[in-house]
Amino acid sequence: DEIPTVVGIFSAFGLVFSVSLFAWICCQRKSSKSNKTPPYKFVHVLKGVDIYPENLNSKKKFGADDKSEAKNKSAVPKNSLHLDLEKRDLNGNFKTTTKMQGFPDLENSSPKHFAERKKDSVSPDSLKSITSLSSEDKQDKLGTLFFSLEYNFEKKAFVVNIKEARGLPAMDEQSMTSDPYIKMTILPEKKHKVKTRVLRKTLDPAFDETFTFYGIPYSQIQDLTLHFMVLSFDRFSRDDVIGEVLIPLAGIELSEGRLLMDREIIKRNVRKSSGRGELLVSLCYQSTTNTLTVVVLKARHLPKSDVSGLSDPYVKVNLYHAKKRISKKKTHVKKCTPNAVFNELFVFDIPCEGLDDISIEFLVLDSDRGSRNEVIGRLTLGSSAEGTGGEHWKEICEYPRRQIAKWHMLCDG
């Protein structure tokens, strides 16, 4: 009779001890997490998972430590300009006009990743000289972007670190500052699109954000191009585009380690094609069924058809056999856009074996209800076509049952 009693007593003591130990461990973990300093550096991981800092403290700023904050706070006088969005009215304007006394602090508060800046105080005369710069000089100088490139051979990952930008123009005329952030895209496929956080009220933003792209072989790095778009956040309207940077990776050697780079920010639309625009089409010849599959994918940089505004493009596809049209198709109309996305597929039956006497014509037209539709541009693919049209057709004939897509410049209709 005493044995079950003793066993029950020991079991009760063991249960109480286990519960107490578990509660103590949970409290220790919770206290360690609350006291742990969160990492203030973004690590973006594609392939479905994004890793961001946890337990962020809104009082701390990214890209600056506590010491620099204390110095900046002590250096700013009481009468300096505080550009707070809460002091704006419903129209986005400041309620009271103040003098630009806080403007010199923008240079002292910028981070020092590559070189130290001068700490000379700015006098009112120098401020007048800055504001008296011509508008042409301000437009030509859009700043410099600093970044680093690296390839991790162990993880087979391409790593891009956007460090900072210097000398950005002020997009807000009232506050004479900007709220910059950067969008980055890997061309030509545009599968990987990422962007940094927005840094408030600065012309020299320090992002220090790392983007890691997995699944990119090192052999394909030479074929890629990095596209950086520098923008300024606008709370009340569309974000302002400051400029862009285009970095072809051909000839850049990343096998020796991290590579630091800097490029001047140029105006947007500099690299856009002038003329009638471009058309992206994909073709595949099925020799077994003797059919030709045509996919009209995209059109970009289409010109304005009239003074009133943008065009309403659509594509008309004509199939020719021995210079005689035997079939025609057309896509849907895309309203008011110079960069249309169609993604429409057409299948044509070929009346003869092979593609020797076959040619295909793409007409990009502007839909107009009031008058005749105007031809924006024209593209011909065939054995007798010149330029990229002839090269594309040659690849289709050499590699049947393979879908081959290419961009083509449109010529006058």
C-alpha positions, 0 to 999 in steps of 0.5 A: 500500500505504501509503494503507490503512495510514494510513487504518486508523491515523486510523480507530483514533484517531478511534474511540478519541477518540469513545469517550473523548468519549462516556464523558466526557459521560456522567460529566459528566451523572451528576455534575451529576444527583447534585449537583443539588438535587431540587425539594421541591414536588409537581406533580401532573399528571392526564391519565395522567402524574404528575410527582414529585421524583426522587432524594429524600433521606430526611434532608430534610423537605418544607415546611421548609428546612435553617436551620429544621431546625437551629434546631429541633434545637438548640432541643429539649432532650435530655429532650424527648419524641421521638414515634418509631413505632419506640419503640412496642410491638406494640399501638401503645403507647409503652414508657415514659411521658414528660412532655409537654416537647416540646409547646411546640415544635409552635408554633415549628416551624410554617411562616409562610406567612400570619402570624407566630406568637408565640414565647412559651415555654409554662409548666407552668401554661399546659399545665394550662390547655390540657389542662383545656379542655372536650371541647366546645371541642376538638370545635368547633374543628377548625382552618383550611385555607389554599389558593389557586386559579388558572386558567392560560388558556394551558394551559387548566388549573385549579390548586389549591395546598394550602398549610397547615392550622392548629390541627388537633385531636390525634387520638392521645391518647398523643402529643397530635398527629396525622399529617395529610394531605388528600384533594381531590375536584372535584364533582359528577362526582368524576373528579379525586381527589388527596391530599397526602403525610402529615406526621408529628406536627404540628398545623400541617402545611405541605403546599405541594402544587400540583395541576394539572387539565388539560382543564377549560374556564374556562366550567365552573369556576363549576359545580364544587365543591371538597371537601377531606377532612382526615384523620390517618394511623393506622398500626394502624387506619383513618385518622381523619377530622378534618373537611372543607371544601366550596368552591363555585366559583360567584361566584369570579372567577379571571380576575385571577390567583391567589386566596388563601383560607382556610376553617374545617374543619367536622365530617364529615357536616354536609352529608349529607341527613337523612331517607330518603337519595338515589337517582341514576337515569338515564333515556332515551326512544327514540322510534323503538323506543318503549322506556324505558331506566332505569339505577339508578346509586347510592344514598347516605346511606341510614338504618339499618333496624334497631338491629343495623347497616347495611341491605342495600339493593336497588331495585325498579323498577315501570312504570305505565301509567294507574296500572296496573303493567305491568312490574317489575324489581329490582337485586341486593342490596348488603350492609351499606352506606349508600352502594350502587353498583348500575349496573344497566340495565333496558329497558321497552317502552312500550305507547303512543306518548309518555310522557303516561300512563307513570310509573315508581316506584323502591322502595329496600328492605332485604333481610331473610331473617328477615322481610318486606323493609322499604321504606327510601324511595320515588321516583316519576317521571312527568308528575304527579310533584312536585319533582325527579321531575316536572322530570326526567320533563319533560327526558326527554320534551323531549330523547328519545334522550338519557340524563339522570341526576339525584339525587333525595331519597327520601320515606317508603315 
